Amino acid sequence: MVEQQEASEDAVMTRIGQAIMLLHGGDREEARNRFGALWSELGADGDALHRCTLAHYMADTQDDPGDELAWDLRALTAAEGAGDGRSAEHRDLPAVRAFYPSLHLNLAADYLKLQRPDSARIHLQRARAAAESLADDGYGGGVRAAIDRLELRLREQ
């Protein structure tokens, strides 16, 4: 039974990955459609890592900044739900926590687009604090550089 559940979860991550490839390939509409179908399948009680990952990327498919913010908030809510004591999701907690710098960075960018600089600054501070736990590798460096760039944009506001 556990092996069946793990295989099923791997299938979900594979499908999320396929939609991410579509998004990065420029087919935002098809990516949005696939993410939407997966979101419906997962439901509110779905695996936190799946919901967080899916919502995080679904935000990038949105045309309206308000919709992008709503999806980024769903991603943060899913990440925060991973630590609520549900044992099935406890094993994914480190992976979900690794999302925090990027989640808060995206929220800061969303709020800046919506001309809410005070909210943007709050999430930028949270992104910077969370980024301290990232490794000194390409991903960590990229997130830190994006935080620095957004901070410069915010100063110009």
Chimera marker file (.cmm) of the C-alpha trace (Angstrom):
<marker_set name="trace">
<marker id="1" x="0.000" y="0.000" z="0.000" r="1" g="1" b="0" radius="0.5"/>
<marker id="2" x="2.813" y="2.437" z="0.875" r="1" g="1" b="0" radius="0.5"/>
<marker id="3" x="4.622" y="1.622" z="-2.386" r="1" g="1" b="0" radius="0.5"/>
<marker id="4" x="1.404" y="2.270" z="-4.306" r="1" g="1" b="0" radius="0.5"/>
<marker id="5" x="0.964" y="5.653" z="-2.577" r="1" g="1" b="0" radius="0.5"/>
<marker id="6" x="4.593" y="6.636" z="-3.276" r="1" g="1" b="0" radius="0.5"/>
<marker id="7" x="4.232" y="5.650" z="-6.937" r="1" g="1" b="0" radius="0.5"/>
<marker id="8" x="1.051" y="7.715" z="-7.140" r="1" g="1" b="0" radius="0.5"/>
<marker id="9" x="2.803" y="10.720" z="-5.564" r="1" g="1" b="0" radius="0.5"/>
<marker id="10" x="5.704" y="10.323" z="-7.998" r="1" g="1" b="0" radius="0.5"/>
<marker id="11" x="3.160" y="10.386" z="-10.827" r="1" g="1" b="0" radius="0.5"/>
<marker id="12" x="1.774" y="13.676" z="-9.510" r="1" g="1" b="0" radius="0.5"/>
<marker id="13" x="5.248" y="15.234" z="-9.378" r="1" g="1" b="0" radius="0.5"/>
<marker id="14" x="5.905" y="13.946" z="-12.894" r="1" g="1" b="0" radius="0.5"/>
<marker id="15" x="2.729" y="15.607" z="-14.137" r="1" g="1" b="0" radius="0.5"/>
<marker id="16" x="3.620" y="18.839" z="-12.344" r="1" g="1" b="0" radius="0.5"/>
<marker id="17" x="7.072" y="18.665" z="-13.942" r="1" g="1" b="0" radius="0.5"/>
<marker id="18" x="5.553" y="18.174" z="-17.395" r="1" g="1" b="0" radius="0.5"/>
<marker id="19" x="3.381" y="21.264" z="-16.934" r="1" g="1" b="0" radius="0.5"/>
<marker id="20" x="6.417" y="23.224" z="-15.715" r="1" g="1" b="0" radius="0.5"/>
<marker id="21" x="8.229" y="22.225" z="-18.911" r="1" g="1" b="0" radius="0.5"/>
<marker id="22" x="5.308" y="23.538" z="-20.945" r="1" g="1" b="0" radius="0.5"/>
<marker id="23" x="5.405" y="26.793" z="-18.981" r="1" g="1" b="0" radius="0.5"/>
<marker id="24" x="9.149" y="27.207" z="-19.470" r="1" g="1" b="0" radius="0.5"/>
<marker id="25" x="8.687" y="26.320" z="-23.138" r="1" g="1" b="0" radius="0.5"/>
<marker id="26" x="6.297" y="29.241" z="-23.541" r="1" g="1" b="0" radius="0.5"/>
<marker id="27" x="2.937" y="27.428" z="-23.590" r="1" g="1" b="0" radius="0.5"/>
<marker id="28" x="1.434" y="29.224" z="-20.589" r="1" g="1" b="0" radius="0.5"/>
<marker id="29" x="-2.154" y="28.397" z="-21.523" r="1" g="1" b="0" radius="0.5"/>
<marker id="30" x="-1.616" y="24.634" z="-21.707" r="1" g="1" b="0" radius="0.5"/>
<marker id="31" x="0.470" y="24.740" z="-18.529" r="1" g="1" b="0" radius="0.5"/>
<marker id="32" x="-2.321" y="26.683" z="-16.799" r="1" g="1" b="0" radius="0.5"/>
<marker id="33" x="-4.887" y="24.107" z="-17.999" r="1" g="1" b="0" radius="0.5"/>
<marker id="34" x="-2.828" y="21.179" z="-16.715" r="1" g="1" b="0" radius="0.5"/>
<marker id="35" x="-2.076" y="22.867" z="-13.402" r="1" g="1" b="0" radius="0.5"/>
<marker id="36" x="-5.791" y="23.629" z="-13.008" r="1" g="1" b="0" radius="0.5"/>
<marker id="37" x="-6.760" y="20.009" z="-13.651" r="1" g="1" b="0" radius="0.5"/>
<marker id="38" x="-4.146" y="18.783" z="-11.180" r="1" g="1" b="0" radius="0.5"/>
<marker id="39" x="-5.271" y="21.319" z="-8.579" r="1" g="1" b="0" radius="0.5"/>
<marker id="40" x="-8.827" y="19.987" z="-8.865" r="1" g="1" b="0" radius="0.5"/>
<marker id="41" x="-7.602" y="16.409" z="-8.490" r="1" g="1" b="0" radius="0.5"/>
<marker id="42" x="-5.449" y="17.163" z="-5.443" r="1" g="1" b="0" radius="0.5"/>
<marker id="43" x="-8.141" y="19.011" z="-3.553" r="1" g="1" b="0" radius="0.5"/>
<marker id="44" x="-7.691" y="20.910" z="-0.323" r="1" g="1" b="0" radius="0.5"/>
<marker id="45" x="-6.393" y="17.803" z="1.487" r="1" g="1" b="0" radius="0.5"/>
<marker id="46" x="-3.773" y="16.907" z="-1.099" r="1" g="1" b="0" radius="0.5"/>
<marker id="47" x="-0.103" y="16.527" z="-0.291" r="1" g="1" b="0" radius="0.5"/>
<marker id="48" x="1.370" y="19.867" z="0.851" r="1" g="1" b="0" radius="0.5"/>
<marker id="49" x="4.478" y="19.579" z="-1.318" r="1" g="1" b="0" radius="0.5"/>
<marker id="50" x="2.336" y="18.904" z="-4.388" r="1" g="1" b="0" radius="0.5"/>
<marker id="51" x="-0.054" y="21.765" z="-3.624" r="1" g="1" b="0" radius="0.5"/>
<marker id="52" x="2.798" y="24.156" z="-2.830" r="1" g="1" b="0" radius="0.5"/>
<marker id="53" x="4.743" y="23.291" z="-5.983" r="1" g="1" b="0" radius="0.5"/>
<marker id="54" x="1.689" y="23.396" z="-8.194" r="1" g="1" b="0" radius="0.5"/>
<marker id="55" x="0.368" y="26.718" z="-6.862" r="1" g="1" b="0" radius="0.5"/>
<marker id="56" x="3.873" y="28.233" z="-6.977" r="1" g="1" b="0" radius="0.5"/>
<marker id="57" x="4.099" y="27.534" z="-10.707" r="1" g="1" b="0" radius="0.5"/>
<marker id="58" x="0.416" y="28.154" z="-11.432" r="1" g="1" b="0" radius="0.5"/>
<marker id="59" x="1.012" y="31.741" z="-10.282" r="1" g="1" b="0" radius="0.5"/>
<marker id="60" x="3.508" y="32.150" z="-13.129" r="1" g="1" b="0" radius="0.5"/>
<marker id="61" x="0.827" y="31.283" z="-15.686" r="1" g="1" b="0" radius="0.5"/>
<marker id="62" x="-1.512" y="34.091" z="-14.632" r="1" g="1" b="0" radius="0.5"/>
<marker id="63" x="-2.088" y="37.206" z="-16.732" r="1" g="1" b="0" radius="0.5"/>
<marker id="64" x="-3.690" y="39.256" z="-13.952" r="1" g="1" b="0" radius="0.5"/>
<marker id="65" x="-1.445" y="40.336" z="-11.032" r="1" g="1" b="0" radius="0.5"/>
<marker id="66" x="-4.316" y="39.779" z="-8.584" r="1" g="1" b="0" radius="0.5"/>
<marker id="67" x="-4.698" y="36.181" z="-9.770" r="1" g="1" b="0" radius="0.5"/>
<marker id="68" x="-0.939" y="35.694" z="-9.546" r="1" g="1" b="0" radius="0.5"/>
<marker id="69" x="-1.033" y="36.927" z="-5.942" r="1" g="1" b="0" radius="0.5"/>
<marker id="70" x="-3.907" y="34.565" z="-5.121" r="1" g="1" b="0" radius="0.5"/>
<marker id="71" x="-1.932" y="31.543" z="-6.394" r="1" g="1" b="0" radius="0.5"/>
<marker id="72" x="1.226" y="32.613" z="-4.594" r="1" g="1" b="0" radius="0.5"/>
<marker id="73" x="-0.799" y="32.924" z="-1.389" r="1" g="1" b="0" radius="0.5"/>
<marker id="74" x="-2.168" y="29.407" z="-1.973" r="1" g="1" b="0" radius="0.5"/>
<marker id="75" x="1.409" y="28.154" z="-2.346" r="1" g="1" b="0" radius="0.5"/>
<marker id="76" x="2.408" y="29.788" z="0.942" r="1" g="1" b="0" radius="0.5"/>
<marker id="77" x="-0.672" y="28.385" z="2.681" r="1" g="1" b="0" radius="0.5"/>
<marker id="78" x="0.190" y="24.889" z="1.421" r="1" g="1" b="0" radius="0.5"/>
<marker id="79" x="3.782" y="25.280" z="2.635" r="1" g="1" b="0" radius="0.5"/>
<marker id="80" x="2.598" y="26.409" z="6.048" r="1" g="1" b="0" radius="0.5"/>
<marker id="81" x="0.197" y="23.451" z="6.172" r="1" g="1" b="0" radius="0.5"/>
<marker id="82" x="3.062" y="20.993" z="5.763" r="1" g="1" b="0" radius="0.5"/>
<marker id="83" x="4.082" y="21.519" z="9.375" r="1" g="1" b="0" radius="0.5"/>
<marker id="84" x="0.638" y="20.986" z="10.845" r="1" g="1" b="0" radius="0.5"/>
<marker id="85" x="1.466" y="17.555" z="12.221" r="1" g="1" b="0" radius="0.5"/>
<marker id="86" x="0.006" y="15.374" z="9.467" r="1" g="1" b="0" radius="0.5"/>
<marker id="87" x="2.528" y="12.535" z="9.370" r="1" g="1" b="0" radius="0.5"/>
<marker id="88" x="2.212" y="11.822" z="5.650" r="1" g="1" b="0" radius="0.5"/>
<marker id="89" x="3.467" y="15.307" z="4.884" r="1" g="1" b="0" radius="0.5"/>
<marker id="90" x="6.116" y="15.476" z="7.591" r="1" g="1" b="0" radius="0.5"/>
<marker id="91" x="8.680" y="13.766" z="5.357" r="1" g="1" b="0" radius="0.5"/>
<marker id="92" x="8.292" y="16.578" z="2.781" r="1" g="1" b="0" radius="0.5"/>
<marker id="93" x="8.795" y="19.368" z="5.300" r="1" g="1" b="0" radius="0.5"/>
<marker id="94" x="12.442" y="20.090" z="4.327" r="1" g="1" b="0" radius="0.5"/>
<marker id="95" x="11.499" y="20.288" z="0.641" r="1" g="1" b="0" radius="0.5"/>
<marker id="96" x="8.578" y="22.579" z="1.389" r="1" g="1" b="0" radius="0.5"/>
<marker id="97" x="10.699" y="24.809" z="3.618" r="1" g="1" b="0" radius="0.5"/>
<marker id="98" x="13.217" y="25.191" z="0.792" r="1" g="1" b="0" radius="0.5"/>
<marker id="99" x="10.424" y="26.958" z="-1.111" r="1" g="1" b="0" radius="0.5"/>
<marker id="100" x="10.012" y="29.731" z="1.490" r="1" g="1" b="0" radius="0.5"/>
<marker id="101" x="12.580" y="32.194" z="0.088" r="1" g="1" b="0" radius="0.5"/>
<marker id="102" x="11.094" y="31.907" z="-3.389" r="1" g="1" b="0" radius="0.5"/>
<marker id="103" x="7.512" y="32.001" z="-2.115" r="1" g="1" b="0" radius="0.5"/>
<marker id="104" x="8.094" y="35.218" z="-0.194" r="1" g="1" b="0" radius="0.5"/>
<marker id="105" x="10.079" y="36.699" z="-3.087" r="1" g="1" b="0" radius="0.5"/>
<marker id="106" x="7.176" y="36.017" z="-5.445" r="1" g="1" b="0" radius="0.5"/>
<marker id="107" x="4.712" y="37.536" z="-2.990" r="1" g="1" b="0" radius="0.5"/>
<marker id="108" x="6.902" y="40.643" z="-2.688" r="1" g="1" b="0" radius="0.5"/>
<marker id="109" x="6.966" y="40.951" z="-6.481" r="1" g="1" b="0" radius="0.5"/>
<marker id="110" x="3.191" y="40.473" z="-6.647" r="1" g="1" b="0" radius="0.5"/>
<marker id="111" x="2.564" y="43.194" z="-4.096" r="1" g="1" b="0" radius="0.5"/>
<marker id="112" x="4.929" y="45.529" z="-5.929" r="1" g="1" b="0" radius="0.5"/>
<marker id="113" x="2.993" y="44.942" z="-9.186" r="1" g="1" b="0" radius="0.5"/>
<marker id="114" x="-0.196" y="45.750" z="-7.299" r="1" g="1" b="0" radius="0.5"/>
<marker id="115" x="1.380" y="48.968" z="-5.970" r="1" g="1" b="0" radius="0.5"/>
<marker id="116" x="1.420" y="47.780" z="-2.380" r="1" g="1" b="0" radius="0.5"/>
<marker id="117" x="5.052" y="48.526" z="-1.457" r="1" g="1" b="0" radius="0.5"/>
<marker id="118" x="4.595" y="48.079" z="2.306" r="1" g="1" b="0" radius="0.5"/>
<marker id="119" x="3.360" y="44.508" z="1.822" r="1" g="1" b="0" radius="0.5"/>
<marker id="120" x="6.137" y="43.945" z="-0.713" r="1" g="1" b="0" radius="0.5"/>
<marker id="121" x="8.767" y="45.019" z="1.836" r="1" g="1" b="0" radius="0.5"/>
<marker id="122" x="7.375" y="42.657" z="4.470" r="1" g="1" b="0" radius="0.5"/>
<marker id="123" x="7.647" y="39.655" z="2.151" r="1" g="1" b="0" radius="0.5"/>
<marker id="124" x="11.026" y="40.757" z="0.844" r="1" g="1" b="0" radius="0.5"/>
<marker id="125" x="12.326" y="40.780" z="4.440" r="1" g="1" b="0" radius="0.5"/>
<marker id="126" x="10.862" y="37.306" z="4.956" r="1" g="1" b="0" radius="0.5"/>
<marker id="127" x="12.461" y="36.111" z="1.710" r="1" g="1" b="0" radius="0.5"/>
<marker id="128" x="15.866" y="37.434" z="2.775" r="1" g="1" b="0" radius="0.5"/>
<marker id="129" x="15.566" y="35.802" z="6.219" r="1" g="1" b="0" radius="0.5"/>
<marker id="130" x="14.500" y="32.469" z="4.717" r="1" g="1" b="0" radius="0.5"/>
<marker id="131" x="17.290" y="32.635" z="2.112" r="1" g="1" b="0" radius="0.5"/>
<marker id="132" x="19.887" y="32.435" z="4.891" r="1" g="1" b="0" radius="0.5"/>
<marker id="133" x="19.209" y="28.703" z="5.068" r="1" g="1" b="0" radius="0.5"/>
<marker id="134" x="19.834" y="28.147" z="1.343" r="1" g="1" b="0" radius="0.5"/>
<marker id="135" x="23.045" y="26.526" z="0.214" r="1" g="1" b="0" radius="0.5"/>
<marker id="136" x="25.736" y="28.492" z="-1.581" r="1" g="1" b="0" radius="0.5"/>
<marker id="137" x="24.889" y="26.866" z="-4.893" r="1" g="1" b="0" radius="0.5"/>
<marker id="138" x="23.283" y="28.009" z="-8.131" r="1" g="1" b="0" radius="0.5"/>
<marker id="139" x="19.769" y="27.952" z="-6.744" r="1" g="1" b="0" radius="0.5"/>
<marker id="140" x="20.646" y="29.764" z="-3.526" r="1" g="1" b="0" radius="0.5"/>
<marker id="141" x="22.723" y="32.338" z="-5.381" r="1" g="1" b="0" radius="0.5"/>
<marker id="142" x="19.954" y="32.889" z="-7.902" r="1" g="1" b="0" radius="0.5"/>
<marker id="143" x="17.340" y="33.457" z="-5.222" r="1" g="1" b="0" radius="0.5"/>
<marker id="144" x="19.604" y="35.844" z="-3.313" r="1" g="1" b="0" radius="0.5"/>
<marker id="145" x="20.352" y="37.790" z="-6.510" r="1" g="1" b="0" radius="0.5"/>
<marker id="146" x="16.625" y="38.043" z="-7.289" r="1" g="1" b="0" radius="0.5"/>
<marker id="147" x="15.996" y="39.335" z="-3.756" r="1" g="1" b="0" radius="0.5"/>
<marker id="148" x="18.703" y="41.981" z="-4.270" r="1" g="1" b="0" radius="0.5"/>
<marker id="149" x="17.192" y="43.038" z="-7.618" r="1" g="1" b="0" radius="0.5"/>
<marker id="150" x="13.711" y="43.362" z="-6.165" r="1" g="1" b="0" radius="0.5"/>
<marker id="151" x="15.070" y="45.329" z="-3.219" r="1" g="1" b="0" radius="0.5"/>
<marker id="152" x="16.602" y="47.814" z="-5.671" r="1" g="1" b="0" radius="0.5"/>
<marker id="153" x="13.275" y="48.147" z="-7.483" r="1" g="1" b="0" radius="0.5"/>
<marker id="154" x="11.509" y="48.747" z="-4.186" r="1" g="1" b="0" radius="0.5"/>
<marker id="155" x="13.961" y="51.501" z="-3.247" r="1" g="1" b="0" radius="0.5"/>
<marker id="156" x="12.995" y="53.292" z="-6.458" r="1" g="1" b="0" radius="0.5"/>
<marker id="157" x="9.354" y="53.360" z="-5.355" r="1" g="1" b="0" radius="0.5"/>
<link id1="1" id2="2" r="1" g="1" b="0" radius="0.2"/>
<link id1="2" id2="3" r="1" g="1" b="0" radius="0.2"/>
<link id1="3" id2="4" r="1" g="1" b="0" radius="0.2"/>
<link id1="4" id2="5" r="1" g="1" b="0" radius="0.2"/>
<link id1="5" id2="6" r="1" g="1" b="0" radius="0.2"/>
<link id1="6" id2="7" r="1" g="1" b="0" radius="0.2"/>
<link id1="7" id2="8" r="1" g="1" b="0" radius="0.2"/>
<link id1="8" id2="9" r="1" g="1" b="0" radius="0.2"/>
<link id1="9" id2="10" r="1" g="1" b="0" radius="0.2"/>
<link id1="10" id2="11" r="1" g="1" b="0" radius="0.2"/>
<link id1="11" id2="12" r="1" g="1" b="0" radius="0.2"/>
<link id1="12" id2="13" r="1" g="1" b="0" radius="0.2"/>
<link id1="13" id2="14" r="1" g="1" b="0" radius="0.2"/>
<link id1="14" id2="15" r="1" g="1" b="0" radius="0.2"/>
<link id1="15" id2="16" r="1" g="1" b="0" radius="0.2"/>
<link id1="16" id2="17" r="1" g="1" b="0" radius="0.2"/>
<link id1="17" id2="18" r="1" g="1" b="0" radius="0.2"/>
<link id1="18" id2="19" r="1" g="1" b="0" radius="0.2"/>
<link id1="19" id2="20" r="1" g="1" b="0" radius="0.2"/>
<link id1="20" id2="21" r="1" g="1" b="0" radius="0.2"/>
<link id1="21" id2="22" r="1" g="1" b="0" radius="0.2"/>
<link id1="22" id2="23" r="1" g="1" b="0" radius="0.2"/>
<link id1="23" id2="24" r="1" g="1" b="0" radius="0.2"/>
<link id1="24" id2="25" r="1" g="1" b="0" radius="0.2"/>
<link id1="25" id2="26" r="1" g="1" b="0" radius="0.2"/>
<link id1="26" id2="27" r="1" g="1" b="0" radius="0.2"/>
<link id1="27" id2="28" r="1" g="1" b="0" radius="0.2"/>
<link id1="28" id2="29" r="1" g="1" b="0" radius="0.2"/>
<link id1="29" id2="30" r="1" g="1" b="0" radius="0.2"/>
<link id1="30" id2="31" r="1" g="1" b="0" radius="0.2"/>
<link id1="31" id2="32" r="1" g="1" b="0" radius="0.2"/>
<link id1="32" id2="33" r="1" g="1" b="0" radius="0.2"/>
<link id1="33" id2="34" r="1" g="1" b="0" radius="0.2"/>
<link id1="34" id2="35" r="1" g="1" b="0" radius="0.2"/>
<link id1="35" id2="36" r="1" g="1" b="0" radius="0.2"/>
<link id1="36" id2="37" r="1" g="1" b="0" radius="0.2"/>
<link id1="37" id2="38" r="1" g="1" b="0" radius="0.2"/>
<link id1="38" id2="39" r="1" g="1" b="0" radius="0.2"/>
<link id1="39" id2="40" r="1" g="1" b="0" radius="0.2"/>
<link id1="40" id2="41" r="1" g="1" b="0" radius="0.2"/>
<link id1="41" id2="42" r="1" g="1" b="0" radius="0.2"/>
<link id1="42" id2="43" r="1" g="1" b="0" radius="0.2"/>
<link id1="43" id2="44" r="1" g="1" b="0" radius="0.2"/>
<link id1="44" id2="45" r="1" g="1" b="0" radius="0.2"/>
<link id1="45" id2="46" r="1" g="1" b="0" radius="0.2"/>
<link id1="46" id2="47" r="1" g="1" b="0" radius="0.2"/>
<link id1="47" id2="48" r="1" g="1" b="0" radius="0.2"/>
<link id1="48" id2="49" r="1" g="1" b="0" radius="0.2"/>
<link id1="49" id2="50" r="1" g="1" b="0" radius="0.2"/>
<link id1="50" id2="51" r="1" g="1" b="0" radius="0.2"/>
<link id1="51" id2="52" r="1" g="1" b="0" radius="0.2"/>
<link id1="52" id2="53" r="1" g="1" b="0" radius="0.2"/>
<link id1="53" id2="54" r="1" g="1" b="0" radius="0.2"/>
<link id1="54" id2="55" r="1" g="1" b="0" radius="0.2"/>
<link id1="55" id2="56" r="1" g="1" b="0" radius="0.2"/>
<link id1="56" id2="57" r="1" g="1" b="0" radius="0.2"/>
<link id1="57" id2="58" r="1" g="1" b="0" radius="0.2"/>
<link id1="58" id2="59" r="1" g="1" b="0" radius="0.2"/>
<link id1="59" id2="60" r="1" g="1" b="0" radius="0.2"/>
<link id1="60" id2="61" r="1" g="1" b="0" radius="0.2"/>
<link id1="61" id2="62" r="1" g="1" b="0" radius="0.2"/>
<link id1="62" id2="63" r="1" g="1" b="0" radius="0.2"/>
<link id1="63" id2="64" r="1" g="1" b="0" radius="0.2"/>
<link id1="64" id2="65" r="1" g="1" b="0" radius="0.2"/>
<link id1="65" id2="66" r="1" g="1" b="0" radius="0.2"/>
<link id1="66" id2="67" r="1" g="1" b="0" radius="0.2"/>
<link id1="67" id2="68" r="1" g="1" b="0" radius="0.2"/>
<link id1="68" id2="69" r="1" g="1" b="0" radius="0.2"/>
<link id1="69" id2="70" r="1" g="1" b="0" radius="0.2"/>
<link id1="70" id2="71" r="1" g="1" b="0" radius="0.2"/>
<link id1="71" id2="72" r="1" g="1" b="0" radius="0.2"/>
<link id1="72" id2="73" r="1" g="1" b="0" radius="0.2"/>
<link id1="73" id2="74" r="1" g="1" b="0" radius="0.2"/>
<link id1="74" id2="75" r="1" g="1" b="0" radius="0.2"/>
<link id1="75" id2="76" r="1" g="1" b="0" radius="0.2"/>
<link id1="76" id2="77" r="1" g="1" b="0" radius="0.2"/>
<link id1="77" id2="78" r="1" g="1" b="0" radius="0.2"/>
<link id1="78" id2="79" r="1" g="1" b="0" radius="0.2"/>
<link id1="79" id2="80" r="1" g="1" b="0" radius="0.2"/>
<link id1="80" id2="81" r="1" g="1" b="0" radius="0.2"/>
<link id1="81" id2="82" r="1" g="1" b="0" radius="0.2"/>
<link id1="82" id2="83" r="1" g="1" b="0" radius="0.2"/>
<link id1="83" id2="84" r="1" g="1" b="0" radius="0.2"/>
<link id1="84" id2="85" r="1" g="1" b="0" radius="0.2"/>
<link id1="85" id2="86" r="1" g="1" b="0" radius="0.2"/>
<link id1="86" id2="87" r="1" g="1" b="0" radius="0.2"/>
<link id1="87" id2="88" r="1" g="1" b="0" radius="0.2"/>
<link id1="88" id2="89" r="1" g="1" b="0" radius="0.2"/>
<link id1="89" id2="90" r="1" g="1" b="0" radius="0.2"/>
<link id1="90" id2="91" r="1" g="1" b="0" radius="0.2"/>
<link id1="91" id2="92" r="1" g="1" b="0" radius="0.2"/>
<link id1="92" id2="93" r="1" g="1" b="0" radius="0.2"/>
<link id1="93" id2="94" r="1" g="1" b="0" radius="0.2"/>
<link id1="94" id2="95" r="1" g="1" b="0" radius="0.2"/>
<link id1="95" id2="96" r="1" g="1" b="0" radius="0.2"/>
<link id1="96" id2="97" r="1" g="1" b="0" radius="0.2"/>
<link id1="97" id2="98" r="1" g="1" b="0" radius="0.2"/>
<link id1="98" id2="99" r="1" g="1" b="0" radius="0.2"/>
<link id1="99" id2="100" r="1" g="1" b="0" radius="0.2"/>
<link id1="100" id2="101" r="1" g="1" b="0" radius="0.2"/>
<link id1="101" id2="102" r="1" g="1" b="0" radius="0.2"/>
<link id1="102" id2="103" r="1" g="1" b="0" radius="0.2"/>
<link id1="103" id2="104" r="1" g="1" b="0" radius="0.2"/>
<link id1="104" id2="105" r="1" g="1" b="0" radius="0.2"/>
<link id1="105" id2="106" r="1" g="1" b="0" radius="0.2"/>
<link id1="106" id2="107" r="1" g="1" b="0" radius="0.2"/>
<link id1="107" id2="108" r="1" g="1" b="0" radius="0.2"/>
<link id1="108" id2="109" r="1" g="1" b="0" radius="0.2"/>
<link id1="109" id2="110" r="1" g="1" b="0" radius="0.2"/>
<link id1="110" id2="111" r="1" g="1" b="0" radius="0.2"/>
<link id1="111" id2="112" r="1" g="1" b="0" radius="0.2"/>
<link id1="112" id2="113" r="1" g="1" b="0" radius="0.2"/>
<link id1="113" id2="114" r="1" g="1" b="0" radius="0.2"/>
<link id1="114" id2="115" r="1" g="1" b="0" radius="0.2"/>
<link id1="115" id2="116" r="1" g="1" b="0" radius="0.2"/>
<link id1="116" id2="117" r="1" g="1" b="0" radius="0.2"/>
<link id1="117" id2="118" r="1" g="1" b="0" radius="0.2"/>
<link id1="118" id2="119" r="1" g="1" b="0" radius="0.2"/>
<link id1="119" id2="120" r="1" g="1" b="0" radius="0.2"/>
<link id1="120" id2="121" r="1" g="1" b="0" radius="0.2"/>
<link id1="121" id2="122" r="1" g="1" b="0" radius="0.2"/>
<link id1="122" id2="123" r="1" g="1" b="0" radius="0.2"/>
<link id1="123" id2="124" r="1" g="1" b="0" radius="0.2"/>
<link id1="124" id2="125" r="1" g="1" b="0" radius="0.2"/>
<link id1="125" id2="126" r="1" g="1" b="0" radius="0.2"/>
<link id1="126" id2="127" r="1" g="1" b="0" radius="0.2"/>
<link id1="127" id2="128" r="1" g="1" b="0" radius="0.2"/>
<link id1="128" id2="129" r="1" g="1" b="0" radius="0.2"/>
<link id1="129" id2="130" r="1" g="1" b="0" radius="0.2"/>
<link id1="130" id2="131" r="1" g="1" b="0" radius="0.2"/>
<link id1="131" id2="132" r="1" g="1" b="0" radius="0.2"/>
<link id1="132" id2="133" r="1" g="1" b="0" radius="0.2"/>
<link id1="133" id2="134" r="1" g="1" b="0" radius="0.2"/>
<link id1="134" id2="135" r="1" g="1" b="0" radius="0.2"/>
<link id1="135" id2="136" r="1" g="1" b="0" radius="0.2"/>
<link id1="136" id2="137" r="1" g="1" b="0" radius="0.2"/>
<link id1="137" id2="138" r="1" g="1" b="0" radius="0.2"/>
<link id1="138" id2="139" r="1" g="1" b="0" radius="0.2"/>
<link id1="139" id2="140" r="1" g="1" b="0" radius="0.2"/>
<link id1="140" id2="141" r="1" g="1" b="0" radius="0.2"/>
<link id1="141" id2="142" r="1" g="1" b="0" radius="0.2"/>
<link id1="142" id2="143" r="1" g="1" b="0" radius="0.2"/>
<link id1="143" id2="144" r="1" g="1" b="0" radius="0.2"/>
<link id1="144" id2="145" r="1" g="1" b="0" radius="0.2"/>
<link id1="145" id2="146" r="1" g="1" b="0" radius="0.2"/>
<link id1="146" id2="147" r="1" g="1" b="0" radius="0.2"/>
<link id1="147" id2="148" r="1" g="1" b="0" radius="0.2"/>
<link id1="148" id2="149" r="1" g="1" b="0" radius="0.2"/>
<link id1="149" id2="150" r="1" g="1" b="0" radius="0.2"/>
<link id1="150" id2="151" r="1" g="1" b="0" radius="0.2"/>
<link id1="151" id2="152" r="1" g="1" b="0" radius="0.2"/>
<link id1="152" id2="153" r="1" g="1" b="0" radius="0.2"/>
<link id1="153" id2="154" r="1" g="1" b="0" radius="0.2"/>
<link id1="154" id2="155" r="1" g="1" b="0" radius="0.2"/>
<link id1="155" id2="156" r="1" g="1" b="0" radius="0.2"/>
<link id1="156" id2="157" r="1" g="1" b="0" radius="0.2"/>
</marker_set>
